[in-house]
Amino acid sequence: MTTTRAQRATRIGLVAFVVSLASLLVLTFLPLPYVIEQPGPVFNTLGEVKDAQGKTVPLIAVADATTYPTKGALDLTTVQVVGNREQPPSWIQLMMAWFDPSRAVVPIDAVFPQGVSTSQRDQQNQLMMVDSQQEATAAALRELGHDVPVTIQVASILGDGAASGILKPKDTVVAVNGQKPSDVDALRAQIQKSAGAPVALTIERDGTQQDVSVTPRKQESNGTTTWLLGVTLQHQYTFPITVKLQLDNVGGPSAGMMFALGIIDTLTPGELNGGKQIAGTGTIAADGTVGPIGGIRQKLYGARSAGADYFLAPGSNCNEVYGHVPSGLTVVRTDSLGDSLKALRVIAAGGDVKALPTCTAADLKK
């Protein structure tokens, strides 16, 4: 009797083990609606990179102006995404990432929106990178006292958007509802003000001005109504100095602030960073405003791993920064290009870095 019960218990245990093993194998290969964000490569804006042909070139190259030697590093940081809709990460990868503070498990829809392919996302990120480089150059040159005129240009058009068949890529928007918009934000504000009524646009195409009308389409998201023309707009600047930013296979707008700092350091005597290694991130507008980015925690760890002692972080990301700073890294809060330049001057001079603004517990309540 005892032997039979033992044999039965053994068989039950064996079956349970086989079922558990089979379940684990299924979970291992089961597609999941998540991807992993982890620290990506770090690039010194004052250094060199490989171009598309594999040739070593300066990340920032300037023509038509005097440039000055630089030292140390002004590092821009990136985030690498593991997985996509076509090849999502496995359960094992997700479990390992869950317990790694330098990585984050995020819903796939947050990185790869429904209806957008991986190639389309990459194209959008490349457009944002180009726009970021333009904004960074404008912000840097304006900070140095140069006049940088701007126009608003149509970058791309959605195939089924409201402006399809009316506007074309490279059209310049001269006026909206009879008013000249100062920038893209002002143009968008005019579109929202129309509340769905036709928007009168004066555009310049192939050197000739013409008037067109586009009726915006409504988009509802999280209880908010937005009126859209179905176009991507970008600023087109006329620069008094030729600045080329070389960075392949990196997309998105988050390198803007570090690009601007690198340009300023290249065009001014002395060393903006005091020869030290300083990293950072943040979008930038032509007026010098520094904006939020994604993956800030991964960028903090990437910067520290690359050897940076200081990190310039957008104030609008402080609620994600506080409590997640890797040991040995000092974070300085910045809301503008001017803030970043002040911080660099203090760091370069060996001043009181602790007196600089940083992210605090109060940011968690915002």
C-alpha positions in Angstrom: 0.0 0.0 0.0 2.8 2.4 1.0 4.8 1.5 -2.1 1.7 2.1 -4.4 1.1 5.5 -2.8 4.8 6.4 -3.2 4.7 5.4 -6.8 1.5 7.4 -7.4 3.0 10.5 -5.7 6.1 10.1 -7.9 4.1 9.9 -11.0 2.0 13.0 -10.0 5.2 14.9 -9.2 6.7 13.8 -12.5 3.6 14.9 -14.4 3.6 18.3 -12.6 7.2 18.8 -13.4 6.7 18.0 -17.1 3.6 20.3 -17.2 5.6 23.1 -15.5 8.5 22.6 -17.9 6.2 22.7 -20.9 4.5 25.8 -19.6 7.9 27.5 -19.1 8.9 26.6 -22.6 5.6 28.0 -24.0 6.0 31.2 -22.0 9.6 31.5 -23.2 8.6 31.7 -26.9 5.2 33.3 -26.5 5.0 36.8 -28.1 4.5 39.4 -25.4 3.1 43.0 -25.7 6.3 44.5 -24.2 9.7 45.7 -25.3 12.9 46.5 -23.3 14.6 49.9 -23.1 18.3 49.8 -22.1 21.2 52.2 -22.3 22.4 52.8 -25.8 25.6 54.1 -27.3 27.1 57.4 -26.0 28.5 59.9 -28.5 30.9 62.8 -27.7 29.6 65.8 -29.6 33.2 67.1 -29.5 34.7 63.9 -30.9 34.6 61.9 -34.1 32.2 59.3 -35.5 32.0 56.9 -38.5 29.9 58.2 -41.4 27.8 56.0 -43.7 30.9 55.0 -45.7 32.8 54.0 -42.5 35.1 57.1 -42.7 36.0 58.8 -39.5 34.7 62.4 -39.4 34.0 65.1 -36.8 30.5 64.8 -35.2 30.3 68.6 -35.5 31.9 70.2 -38.6 31.8 74.0 -39.1 32.6 76.0 -42.3 32.8 79.7 -42.9 33.8 80.5 -39.2 36.7 80.3 -36.9 36.7 77.2 -34.7 38.7 76.5 -31.5 40.2 73.4 -29.9 38.1 71.4 -27.4 38.9 68.9 -24.7 37.0 66.4 -22.6 33.5 65.4 -23.7 29.9 66.7 -24.0 28.2 63.4 -24.4 24.8 62.8 -25.9 23.1 59.7 -24.6 20.8 57.2 -26.4 18.3 54.4 -25.6 18.4 51.1 -27.3 15.1 49.2 -27.7 15.2 45.4 -27.5 12.3 43.8 -29.5 9.6 45.1 -31.8 6.2 43.9 -33.1 7.9 41.5 -35.5 10.3 40.1 -32.9 9.2 40.7 -29.4 11.5 39.9 -26.4 11.0 36.5 -24.6 9.8 36.0 -21.1 13.4 35.3 -19.9 14.6 38.6 -21.4 11.7 40.4 -19.7 12.4 38.8 -16.4 16.1 39.7 -16.5 15.3 43.3 -17.5 12.7 43.6 -14.7 15.4 43.2 -12.0 18.0 45.4 -13.8 17.7 49.1 -12.7 19.4 50.2 -15.9 16.7 48.7 -18.1 12.9 49.1 -18.3 10.0 46.9 -19.5 7.5 49.1 -21.3 4.3 48.4 -23.3 5.0 47.8 -27.0 2.3 50.4 -27.9 4.4 53.1 -26.2 7.3 52.5 -28.5 5.7 51.0 -31.6 2.2 52.5 -32.0 -0.6 50.4 -33.5 -0.6 50.8 -37.3 3.0 52.0 -37.5 5.6 49.6 -38.9 9.1 49.5 -37.6 10.4 51.0 -40.8 7.8 53.9 -40.5 8.9 54.5 -36.9 12.5 54.6 -38.0 11.7 57.1 -40.7 9.8 59.3 -38.3 12.7 59.2 -35.8 15.1 60.2 -38.6 12.9 63.2 -39.5 12.9 64.2 -35.8 16.7 63.9 -35.7 17.1 66.2 -38.7 14.6 68.7 -37.2 16.5 68.5 -33.9 19.8 69.3 -35.5 18.3 72.3 -37.2 16.8 73.6 -33.9 20.1 73.0 -32.1 22.1 74.9 -34.7 19.6 77.8 -34.6 19.6 77.9 -30.8 23.4 77.8 -30.6 24.0 80.5 -33.2 21.3 82.7 -31.7 22.9 82.3 -28.3 26.2 83.5 -29.9 24.4 86.6 -31.3 23.8 85.6 -34.9 20.6 86.5 -36.8 18.9 83.2 -37.9 15.8 83.8 -40.1 13.2 81.0 -40.1 10.4 79.8 -42.3 7.9 76.9 -41.9 8.0 74.1 -44.4 5.9 71.0 -45.0 8.2 68.0 -44.4 5.7 65.2 -45.3 2.0 64.5 -45.8 -0.1 61.6 -44.6 -1.5 59.7 -47.5 -5.1 60.0 -46.2 -4.7 63.2 -44.2 -6.8 66.4 -44.6 -4.0 68.1 -46.7 -3.5 65.2 -49.1 -3.7 66.5 -52.6 -3.6 70.1 -51.5 -0.2 70.6 -49.9 3.1 69.1 -51.1 6.4 68.4 -49.3 8.7 71.5 -49.3 5.7 73.9 -49.5 6.6 76.9 -47.4 3.7 78.2 -45.2 3.7 82.0 -45.5 0.4 82.8 -43.6 -2.4 81.0 -41.9 -5.8 82.8 -41.8 -4.1 85.9 -42.9 -1.5 86.0 -40.2 2.2 85.2 -40.5 3.0 82.4 -37.9 6.2 83.0 -36.0 6.9 79.2 -35.6 5.3 75.8 -35.9 3.7 76.1 -32.5 2.0 79.3 -33.5 0.7 77.7 -36.7 -0.7 74.8 -34.8 -2.4 77.1 -32.4 -4.2 78.8 -35.3 -5.3 75.4 -36.6 -6.8 74.5 -33.1 -8.5 77.9 -33.0 -10.3 77.1 -36.2 -12.2 74.3 -34.3 -12.7 72.3 -37.5 -13.5 75.2 -39.8 -11.5 75.5 -43.1 -8.0 77.0 -42.6 -6.8 79.5 -45.2 -3.2 79.0 -46.0 -0.8 81.1 -48.1 2.0 78.9 -49.3 5.0 79.3 -51.5 5.7 76.5 -54.0 8.5 76.6 -56.6 9.0 80.3 -56.0 5.3 81.3 -56.5 2.8 82.1 -53.8 -0.8 80.7 -53.8 -3.8 80.5 -51.5 -5.3 77.1 -50.5 -7.8 75.9 -48.0 -7.6 72.8 -45.8 -10.3 71.6 -43.5 -8.7 70.0 -40.4 -9.9 66.6 -39.1 -10.7 65.9 -35.5 -8.7 63.5 -33.4 -9.9 62.4 -29.9 -7.3 61.2 -27.4 -7.7 60.8 -23.7 -10.6 63.2 -23.7 -8.7 65.9 -25.6 -9.7 67.1 -29.1 -7.0 68.0 -31.6 -7.5 69.3 -35.1 -5.0 68.1 -37.6 -4.0 68.9 -41.2 -2.3 65.5 -41.6 1.1 67.0 -42.3 4.5 67.0 -40.6 6.0 70.6 -40.3 9.5 71.7 -39.8 11.4 74.9 -39.4 13.7 75.8 -42.3 16.5 78.1 -41.1 18.8 80.3 -43.0 22.2 79.9 -41.2 25.0 82.5 -41.5 27.4 79.7 -40.7 27.5 76.2 -42.2 27.2 73.6 -39.5 27.1 69.9 -40.3 26.1 67.3 -37.6 27.1 63.8 -38.5 25.4 61.0 -36.6 24.1 57.9 -38.5 21.7 55.3 -37.1 20.4 57.5 -34.3 16.9 59.0 -34.4 14.7 61.2 -32.4 15.0 64.7 -31.0 16.6 64.1 -27.6 20.1 65.0 -28.6 19.2 68.6 -29.4 20.6 70.3 -26.3 23.9 68.5 -26.4 24.3 69.3 -30.1 23.8 73.0 -29.3 26.4 72.9 -26.5 28.9 71.1 -28.7 28.4 73.8 -31.5 28.9 76.6 -29.0 32.1 75.0 -27.6 33.4 74.5 -31.1 32.8 78.2 -32.0 34.1 79.8 -28.8 37.6 80.0 -27.2 38.4 77.9 -24.2 36.8 74.7 -23.0 33.1 75.0 -22.1 33.3 71.9 -20.0 36.7 72.6 -18.4 38.1 69.5 -20.1 35.8 67.3 -18.1 33.4 64.6 -19.3 29.8 65.8 -19.0 26.8 64.0 -20.4 23.2 65.1 -20.9 20.0 64.9 -22.9 17.0 67.0 -23.8 15.2 68.4 -26.8 15.8 72.0 -27.7 13.9 74.7 -29.5 15.4 77.6 -31.4 14.7 79.9 -28.5 16.8 77.7 -26.2 14.0 76.0 -24.3 15.0 72.5 -23.2 12.2 69.9 -23.3 11.6 66.4 -22.0 12.7 63.1 -23.5 12.0 59.4 -23.1 14.2 56.8 -21.4 15.9 59.2 -19.0 16.8 56.5 -16.5 18.5 54.4 -19.1 20.4 57.4 -20.3 21.6 58.1 -16.7 23.1 54.6 -16.5 24.6 54.9 -20.0 26.3 58.1 -19.1 27.8 56.7 -15.9 29.0 53.6 -17.6 30.7 55.7 -20.3 32.6 57.6 -17.5 30.6 60.8 -17.1 30.6 62.4 -13.6 27.9 65.0 -14.4 24.6 64.8 -16.2 22.4 67.7 -17.5 18.8 66.6 -17.3 15.6 68.4 -18.4 13.6 69.7 -15.5 10.5 68.3 -17.0 12.0 64.8 -16.5 12.9 65.3 -12.9 10.0 63.2 -11.6 11.6 60.2 -13.4 15.2 61.1 -12.3 14.8 61.5 -8.6 15.7 58.3 -6.8 17.1 56.6 -9.9 20.5 58.3 -10.2 23.4 55.8 -10.4 26.1 56.1 -7.8 28.9 58.5 -8.7 26.8 60.6 -11.1 25.8 64.2 -10.3 22.6 65.4 -12.0 22.1 69.1 -12.7 18.6 70.3 -13.7 18.2 72.4 -16.8 15.2 74.1 -18.4 17.1 76.2 -21.1 20.3 76.4 -23.0 21.2 79.3 -20.7 20.8 77.1 -17.7 23.1 74.5 -19.2 25.7 77.1 -20.0 25.7 78.4 -16.5 26.0 74.9 -15.1 29.0 74.2 -17.4 30.7 77.3 -16.3 30.4 76.3 -12.6 31.6 72.8 -13.3 34.5 74.0 -15.5 35.7 76.4 -12.9 35.5 73.8 -10.1 32.8 75.8 -8.4 30.1 74.7 -6.0 28.2 72.2 -8.0 25.9 71.4 -5.1 24.5 74.9 -5.4 23.3 74.2 -8.9 19.6 73.2 -9.3 18.9 69.5 -9.3 16.0 67.0 -9.1 14.4 66.7 -5.7 11.6 64.8 -3.9 9.3 67.7 -4.6 9.4 66.8 -8.3 7.6 63.5 -7.6 4.4 65.5 -6.7 4.3 67.4 -10.0 
